[in-house]
């Protein structure tokens, strides 16, 4: 995966994600999947980026 691409439509600050752009706070994917773990989400904390994958050299993701 080439994470040097910065998709300016998807802002991201999760440095431990495999798809986080190395130089800017953007995702390198063309699109992402957002999911909820609540039956009726009403706060940002109720949603997650389902496209997240831990970087190969990430510590503490597992």
N, C-alpha and C positions, 0 to 999 in steps of 0.2 A: 504494500500500500504506500503510495506516494503522498505523504502528508505535507508536502511543500505547497500544495494548492490551497488557497484560502477562499472558501465560498462566502462571499460577503453578505449572503442572505442568512447565514447561520452563525451568530455570535456564540463563542464558547470560551470558557475560562478553565476548563477541566484539563489541566496539564497531564494528568495520568492517563488520559484517553489515547488510544492508538491513533485516532483520527484527528486529534488536535493539531492544528498547524504549528510548526516548530517556531515560527518567528512572530506570528500575530495571533490574536485571540479570536480565531475563527475555526470552524470545522472544515476538514478537507473532503468531506463527503458531498455528493450532489444533493442528497436529501437525507433526512433522519426520520426515525420512528419515535413518536412520543406516546407514552402510555400512562395509564393511571392505575393505582392500586386501591382506589376508593370507589364505592358505588356512585357517589355524587361529589366529585372533586370541586372544592371551593377555594383552595389556596394553591400557590405554586408548589408547596411542599408535597402536594398530592400527586404530582406528575413526575415522570422520569424520562430520560433519554434512553430508549430501548436499543439504540444503535451503539451505545457505549461498549468498548472493548478495552481492557487494560493493556497498556504498552508492555512489550516483551520484557523490558528492564524495570518495570514498575515494582515497587516494594509496598506491601500492605494492601494490594487490591484483592487478593484472594481470601 
